Amino acid sequence: MKKNFVINLTFLLTIVFLFSSKPEIFAQVTPENKTKSDFWEHVQFGGGLGLGIGNGYADIMIAPTAIYNFNERLALGLGTQYSYVKQRDFYKANMYGGSVIALFNPIKEIQISTEIEQLRVSRKFGSYYGNATQDFWNTALFIGAGYRTENVTFGIRYNVLHRDRDNIYAEAFMPFVRVFF
C-alpha cells in the first residue's frame, strides 16, 4: 500500500510539473523567436464610484470594470458592483454582483452600449413596514448611448427589464458617466 502511494504521488507530481512548467523547458526557444503578446495593450480599466449622503441617508457604490478593445469600434468587458443604501428608520440594502458590457463606437464621439447586470439584493425595511426582509436576484438589461470624449463617456441608458413593482432601480432611464484609463 505504501508503494502504491509513492507511485501515485510521483505520478501526480510529474503531471503537475508538466502542466505548470513553461513551454521553454521543452522547446529550444531563443529570445529572438519569442512573440510578445499585446493583450494588455488592449485592456482598459475604469468603472464608477458613487456617494450620496443626506439627513439620515447614505448611498455608497463602487463598480470597477475592465474592457478589452478588439479594435477602435468594439470593446467587451466585465464588471463587478457593490452598493450600500440606508435611509434611517426606513430602509437598508446591500447589493453586489457582476455585469457583462459591450461597447460600440460607430464614430469616435458616439458610443452605443449594451450591458447585462445580475445583482444579489439583500434589503431590510423598518418597523413601519413590519421589519420585512427581502433577498433576491435582480437582472437588468441596459441599452445606452452616449457622447464620448477621450476616455470619458456621458450618456443615458434604458433598462429593458425594468418593472416598477419589483426592481431596485426607481426608473428605467438612468444617466451615466463612464471613465476608462
NUNU-793545 format. One line per 4 residues: number of its first residue (from 1); their letters; for each residue x, y, z of N, C-alpha, C. Coordinates in steps of 0.1 Angstrom, whole numbers, plus 5000, padded with zeros to 4 digits. Last residue first. Layout:
BEGIN
NUM) A) X,Y,Z,X,Y,Z,X,Y,Z; ...
//
This chain:
BEGIN
181) FFVR) 4907,5541,4817,4921,5545,4816,4929,5535,4809; 4874,5552,4815,4883,5542,4813,4897,5547,4811; 4842,5561,4827,4856,5565,4826,4865,5553,4825; 4809,5571,4822,4819,5560,4821,4832,5566,4819
177) VFPM) 4780,5581,4835,4793,5586,4832,4802,5575,4833; 4744,5582,4829,4757,5575,4833,4769,5584,4829; 4709,5581,4838,4721,5588,4832,4734,5580,4836; 4683,5559,4830,4694,5563,4840,4705,5570,4833
173) FAEA) 4650,5547,4828,4661,5555,4823,4671,5560,4833; 4634,5534,4847,4640,5526,4836,4652,5534,4830; 4638,5542,4882,4633,5545,4869,4640,5536,4859; 4647,5530,4906,4634,5537,4906,4629,5540,4892
169) YIND) 4659,5497,4909,4661,5510,4903,4647,5517,4902; 4651,5473,4918,4659,5481,4927,4662,5495,4922; 4618,5460,4915,4631,5464,4909,4638,5473,4919; 4589,5455,4912,4599,5445,4916,4612,5449,4910
165) RDRH) 4572,5475,4902,4569,5469,4915,4581,5460,4920; 4582,5483,4876,4580,5493,4887,4579,5486,4901; 4608,5468,4859,4594,5466,4864,4592,5475,4876; 4630,5466,4832,4625,5473,4844,4611,5470,4846
161) LVNY) 4644,5455,4811,4637,5446,4820,4631,5453,4832; 4657,5476,4799,4647,5469,4791,4638,5460,4800; 4668,5505,4810,4667,5491,4815,4655,5485,4808; 4688,5527,4792,4674,5523,4795,4675,5508,4799
157) RIGF) 4711,5555,4797,4708,5541,4793,4694,5537,4798; 4730,5582,4785,4718,5577,4792,4716,5563,4787; 4762,5598,4790,4750,5593,4783,4739,5589,4791; 4796,5604,4785,4784,5608,4792,4772,5604,4784
153) TVNE) 4828,5590,4788,4815,5590,4780,4804,5594,4789; 4863,5594,4785,4850,5597,4793,4838,5597,4784; 4887,5594,4772,4883,5582,4780,4870,5584,4787; 4877,5615,4746,4889,5608,4752,4884,5595,4759
149) TRYG) 4843,5616,4748,4855,5625,4746,4866,5619,4753; 4812,5606,4737,4825,5602,4741,4835,5612,4738; 4778,5604,4745,4788,5612,4739,4802,5609,4745; 4758,5574,4743,4765,5585,4750,4774,5592,4740
145) AGIF) 4733,5550,4751,4740,5558,4741,4746,5570,4748; 4722,5516,4759,4725,5530,4762,4732,5537,4750; 4704,5492,4776,4707,5497,4762,4710,5512,4764; 4706,5468,4801,4707,5482,4797,4711,5483,4783
141) LATN) 4689,5447,4820,4695,5447,4806,4694,5461,4802; 4691,5432,4852,4689,5444,4844,4696,5442,4830; 4679,5412,4878,4686,5412,4865,4682,5425,4858; 4684,5404,4911,4678,5414,4902,4686,5414,4889
137) WFDQ) 4676,5380,4935,4685,5384,4924,4677,5394,4915; 4669,5386,4970,4666,5381,4957,4677,5386,4947; 4655,5390,5001,4667,5385,4994,4664,5380,4981; 4640,5411,5024,4640,5405,5011,4654,5402,5006
133) TANG) 4621,5417,5054,4634,5415,5047,4632,5408,5034; 4602,5439,5075,4603,5429,5064,4617,5428,5058; 4592,5453,5097,4606,5447,5097,4608,5437,5086; 4568,5466,5091,4568,5453,5097,4582,5445,5097
129) YYSG) 4571,5491,5082,4568,5481,5072,4569,5467,5078; 4580,5504,5105,4567,5509,5098,4562,5498,5088; 4605,5493,5109,4594,5488,5117,4580,5493,5111; 4622,5490,5076,4620,5495,5090,4607,5489,5096
125) FKRS) 4635,5464,5056,4626,5476,5058,4624,5478,5073; 4663,5453,5040,4655,5452,5052,4648,5465,5054; 4678,5433,5014,4673,5445,5020,4664,5443,5031; 4699,5423,4991,4695,5419,5005,4691,5432,5012
121) VRLQ) 4704,5411,4959,4699,5422,4967,4695,5416,4981; 4728,5406,4935,4721,5400,4946,4717,5411,4956; 4725,5413,4900,4728,5418,4914,4720,5409,4924; 4736,5414,4868,4730,5405,4878,4734,5409,4892
117) EIET) 4733,5430,4837,4738,5431,4851,4729,5421,4860; 4744,5436,4805,4735,5428,4814,4741,5427,4827; 4745,5462,4782,4750,5457,4795,4740,5448,4802; 4755,5480,4755,4745,5471,4760,4752,5464,4772
113) SIQI) 4760,5512,4739,4763,5501,4748,4752,5492,4751; 4776,5534,4717,4764,5527,4720,4768,5515,4729; 4791,5566,4715,4792,5552,4720,4778,5546,4723; 4806,5590,4694,4794,5583,4698,4796,5569,4703
109) EKIP) 4831,5599,4685,4824,5607,4696,4811,5600,4701; 4840,5582,4664,4848,5584,4676,4840,5590,4688; 4812,5561,4654,4822,5572,4651,4829,5575,4665; 4803,5538,4666,4802,5539,4652,4811,5550,4646
105) NFLA) 4814,5519,4690,4816,5533,4687,4815,5534,4671; 4801,5498,4715,4803,5500,4700,4804,5515,4697; 4806,5476,4741,4806,5490,4737,4809,5490,4722; 4791,5454,4764,4796,5456,4751,4795,5470,4747
101) IVSG) 4795,5439,4796,4792,5451,4788,4798,5450,4774; 4783,5421,4823,4790,5420,4811,4786,5432,4802; 4785,5422,4859,4779,5425,4846,4789,5422,4835; 4777,5412,4893,4785,5415,4882,4778,5418,4869
97) GYMN) 4772,5421,4928,4771,5413,4916,4780,5416,4905; 4752,5433,4955,4765,5430,4949,4763,5421,4937; 4738,5454,4980,4737,5448,4967,4750,5445,4961; 4720,5460,5009,4733,5456,5003,4731,5449,4990
93) AKYF) 4699,5484,5025,4702,5473,5015,4717,5472,5012; 4673,5496,5044,4687,5493,5044,4690,5482,5034; 4648,5519,5055,4653,5510,5045,4668,5508,5047; 4638,5535,5078,4630,5531,5067,4635,5519,5059
89) DRQK) 4655,5545,5098,4641,5541,5102,4632,5537,5090; 4676,5561,5073,4673,5558,5088,4658,5555,5090; 4685,5544,5046,4677,5556,5050,4672,5553,5064; 4712,5532,5028,4705,5532,5041,4697,5545,5042
85) VYSY) 4729,5510,5007,4720,5521,5008,4713,5520,5021; 4757,5500,4989,4751,5500,5003,4742,5513,5003; 4769,5479,4963,4762,5491,4968,4757,5489,4982; 4793,5468,4940,4788,5467,4954,4781,5480,4958
81) QTGL) 4801,5450,4911,4795,5462,4917,4791,5458,4932; 4822,5444,4882,4816,5440,4895,4810,5452,4901; 4824,5436,4847,4824,5445,4858,4818,5438,4871; 4840,5431,4815,4833,5425,4827,4834,5436,4839
77) GLAL) 4836,5438,4780,4842,5438,4793,4833,5432,4804; 4846,5447,4747,4837,5439,4755,4844,5438,4769; 4844,5469,4719,4850,5465,4732,4840,5457,4739; 4849,5484,4687,4843,5474,4695,4851,5470,4707
73) RENF) 4864,5504,4673,4850,5505,4674,4843,5495,4684; 4891,5498,4672,4887,5512,4676,4872,5513,4678; 4891,5465,4686,4896,5475,4676,4890,5488,4681; 4887,5453,4710,4891,5444,4699,4896,5453,4687
69) NYIA) 4895,5461,4742,4892,5467,4729,4897,5458,4717; 4881,5450,4771,4891,5446,4761,4887,5452,4747; 4876,5464,4803,4872,5461,4789,4884,5457,4781; 4865,5463,4836,4877,5461,4827,4871,5458,4813
65) TPAI) 4853,5481,4864,4851,5474,4852,4864,5474,4844; 4840,5486,4897,4851,5486,4888,4848,5477,4876; 4820,5503,4915,4817,5494,4904,4829,5494,4894; 4805,5512,4945,4818,5510,4938,4815,5500,4927
61) MIDA) 4785,5534,4965,4786,5524,4954,4800,5524,4948; 4763,5544,4990,4777,5542,4986,4778,5531,4976; 4742,5565,5005,4743,5556,4993,4757,5556,4989; 4723,5574,5033,4736,5572,5028,4735,5562,5016
57) YGNG) 4705,5596,5055,4706,5588,5042,4720,5586,5038; 4702,5614,5075,4697,5601,5077,4698,5592,5065; 4705,5638,5053,4700,5637,5066,4694,5623,5068; 4730,5623,5030,4720,5634,5034,4716,5632,5049
53) IGLG) 4751,5614,5005,4749,5614,5019,4739,5626,5022; 4763,5593,4980,4753,5602,4983,4750,5602,4998; 4786,5583,4958,4785,5586,4972,4774,5596,4973; 4802,5560,4935,4791,5568,4939,4790,5571,4954
49) LGGG) 4822,5552,4907,4821,5554,4922,4809,5563,4925; 4829,5530,4880,4822,5541,4886,4823,5540,4902; 4853,5523,4855,4842,5520,4863,4835,5532,4869; 4884,5508,4845,4876,5520,4848,4865,5516,4857
45) FQVH) 4909,5498,4822,4902,5497,4835,4895,5510,4838; 4915,5481,4791,4914,5494,4799,4906,5491,4811; 4936,5464,4769,4928,5463,4781,4927,5477,4787; 4955,5463,4749,4941,5465,4745,4931,5465,4757
41) EWFD) 4978,5456,4761,4978,5469,4754,4964,5473,4750; 4975,5430,4769,4973,5441,4779,4973,5455,4773; 4981,5416,4744,4968,5416,4751,4966,5428,4760; 5003,5412,4729,4999,5426,4731,4985,5427,4738
37) SKTK) 5029,5390,4736,5015,5392,4735,5012,5407,4737; 5059,5385,4717,5053,5391,4729,5038,5394,4727; 5074,5357,4706,5065,5368,4702,5058,5373,4715; 5107,5345,4703,5095,5347,4711,5087,5358,4705
33) NEPT) 5130,5343,4689,5119,5336,4684,5106,5339,4691; 5150,5355,4704,5147,5361,4691,5134,5355,4685; 5153,5339,4727,5146,5352,4728,5142,5358,4715; 5146,5306,4716,5156,5316,4719,5148,5329,4720
29) VQAF) 5137,5274,4724,5132,5288,4720,5142,5298,4725; 5133,5244,4722,5145,5252,4720,5141,5266,4715; 5111,5231,4746,5114,5235,4733,5127,5244,4733; 5106,5227,4773,5105,5216,4764,5108,5219,4749
25) IEPK) 5109,5251,4785,5116,5239,4791,5117,5228,4781; 5091,5268,4774,5105,5270,4770,5114,5258,4775; 5067,5265,4786,5069,5257,4773,5084,5258,4769; 5069,5261,4821,5069,5270,4809,5072,5262,4797
21) SSFL) 5048,5239,4840,5061,5244,4835,5059,5253,4823; 5024,5227,4846,5027,5241,4852,5040,5247,4847; 5023,5203,4834,5013,5212,4831,5015,5226,4836; 5045,5190,4846,5044,5191,4831,5034,5202,4827
17) FVIT) 5039,5191,4874,5051,5197,4868,5050,5200,4853; 5016,5175,4875,5016,5189,4879,5027,5196,4873; 5027,5150,4866,5017,5157,4859,5016,5171,4862; 5045,5146,4887,5050,5147,4874,5040,5154,4865
13) LLFT) 5028,5144,4909,5038,5155,4909,5043,5156,4895; 5014,5120,4902,5007,5133,4904,5016,5144,4903; 5035,5101,4902,5027,5104,4890,5020,5117,4891; 5042,5103,4929,5052,5106,4919,5045,5109,4906
9) LNIV) 5018,5094,4941,5023,5107,4944,5033,5111,4934; 5017,5067,4931,5006,5077,4928,5011,5091,4930; 5040,5057,4943,5039,5057,4928,5028,5067,4924; 5034,5060,4970,5046,5067,4964,5045,5067,4949
5) FNKK) 5011,5043,4971,5010,5057,4975,5022,5065,4969; 5022,5019,4965,5012,5025,4956,5011,5040,4959; 5038,5015,4988,5044,5016,4974,5035,5022,4964; 5019,5012,5008,5028,5024,5008,5035,5026,4995
1) M) 5008,4988,5000,5000,5000,5000,5009,5012,5000
//
